[in-house]
């Protein structure tokens, strides 16, 4: 009975007196064990670390809105004129969005220097309508002195107090202000003889207005001893308001000046940050110069900017999210913040940087949800293209961010290896290493033995 069972022995033994041990064989055995140990450790680590894989399928996201987060510094556009508009293929056209947006005044280098506040609707400006027609007002002479480019520097430097109206003849708001400005000049000449009231035609004196950085018409600016003393005047354009403003500046009354100005000086740039909610359809949002009571000067408008951050969707706290996400996931998430600290500058007139963003929904497995919720983490990857676009002379340039959503989405999951897969791999390592090293040992043994003979 026992002899019959022994016939099924797959592992038949060779008598010890028929085997031979060698130093070479001992070394090869040690190499084999070390190799098997290293491979076993690597296989164990691979077994304990879940495999990350991704699949592409039709986007199942049915949210009606998409959140766009942004932090952009406009290098040469003052906060007073910077507005954000949204336009999409459904016909939505939202102008000067104010909700969830804040602004900071910046200096020439784009550094924040003064808080402008939350973006808000531009205030209404009151105009006088009872003053004489301009032709009638000029019958007794022109009290608001027209100044040409060549005479401007000397005139400003030679008078202690000067208030100037920079205008364009075709500007409707300038035409409405002209009778009031003439009446203001006539009254100020009598009440404040030390104040000179002038006007500058920016069409005829284009270079002067460009040097003065006149962004909009009309611009009312006060000069003291040849230097712009305070921020441009942007309140009511009535005779009474202009007289009160001039009296405050000539008299140096700081409390009265603050009635007319929110900031103490003009700043060349503006940092705009916040988020907007848009329809989940192709569209764009753009930052441009607008005003309810001015005509923007296209020739001086420069929308060069720095994109500190542009992202889509709800942003998870970085520490909380990445504490649960393995390092292997970072490569997949590279595209979620593709526009970060990028500068787009144009030195050409009537040109603006435009950006085209392809947005791809990316669903990360619920195991990475730092809140512990039993749902996937939705992030958005971005593919970005940038280009400088030309504008017509009469059009105001705008920094445009066009976005389009991909119909496909990416699902990122983890997949753990089966235990029997691990066992099979370990057995393959042991058996394969033993066999290969055995073959090498046999070859070496025969070669060395023949040399010895």
Phi, psi and omega in degrees: 000312180295324179293324178294322179294322183296342180291340179270008181286114177282339185249067182290143187261145176260133180303143183299329182285355177260359179253159182223130177262145180224159176296321178300318180294324178295319179296315179297325178294319178296319178298317180297316180294319178297317180296318179295323180294315180298314179295325179295316179298315179299317180293324179293317178297319178295326179290320182283337180263118181297148178278133178261127180221159181230150177229150179248132180208176177297140182292122180262003181290124182247018177297141181276339183239153177232131180268132177243120179258136182211153173214102189233134174255117173275116190286335185221030179233113181296152181298331182298333183249349184284122178230158180240124179241152179233136178220136178222176185288345177280355180098001178294131179220097181254124186252137177052066178293132184245338186285136174064028181230134177236159182229147173233137170287141180234159178271192184297335181265005179083014180270139180293132180232337183204137182280122179277326180115183175291143179298134183219166178298140178292136185290151175288145179246128180272142180238147171280142180237003187259000183283159181296154173301149187300322180296320178291323181294334182272002181296327178259022178107161181266113182275326173276106189286126173283128183243132178268168185301317184295325184270348188299308184302316181293320181295315181295318182287333185272358180234138184293318182230126179223134172238130189237144173250109176269119189223170172234133184302330182276352184284123181298318181294325177293321179295324178290328182281333190306310179298320179294321181294322178293318177295322177297316180298319180295317180290317182296329179297326180277317186278325183228080184297338179282349181263128176255130181252124183228171174219146183233122177280110185282346174285315179283337182236059185299315183296321179296314181292328176293318179295326178278357179056057178276103184280334186213156178245137351279152173242124180255119186229139182254134180240138175234119181054040175085002183236138176298118191280325186211182179295155180300147180283127183226023181258204185303140179258053178251159181300317183295317181294320180293322178293318179296319180296315181294319178297321180295318182286318179294321179278350179071028180278101185295322181294324178288325178297320181296339176295329186258344186224134176278330182242159185275342180204164177278143178242143185286336187229178184207130174261124184243127181219157180146206178211156177228153176252125182236163175293147180280061177219163178301142180185199178203155165236145184221150178252124183214173178268124178217156175203142180284338187229024176220160166256123182289140180273104183297331186291335183254351184286121179233120183252031171302143187206166174241124177267101178288324180198134171220119182213167183236147176084179178289130181266121178283148173303128188301313183296316182295321183286311185287345174294332180261338182271129179291162182297331180297341181278342185299324179296324179289328184270005180303323185282355183285340178228062185285330179255102182212120179055049177248137184253135179230107186239135172234131178262356181275145173287150176057049177212155182207146174286133174242148182233136176243124186240122172265122186255128182240121177292134180230117181260117178264145185305150182297343179293345179259006179286110186292340179278354179081005180287150182271062180208158180291157176263118181267118173236166181235128173266154187231140169242119192243137172233141184233146181203145174272121184251138178279156178233155173291159185300324184273354181266143179274123180298154180216143175276109189252136176240097179271139181228148178216139183262132178290140176287349179257153177230164180244130174251125179250124184229170171245148181223117180276145179283147178287151182296324182287335174294320178296314180298317179298319179295319179296316178296323177295322178296311182296308183294316181294317179295316180300317182292312183296314179296325177297319178295316179298318180298319180296317180297313179297321181298315181294319181295314181293325181291320179294323177295323180293327178285000000 
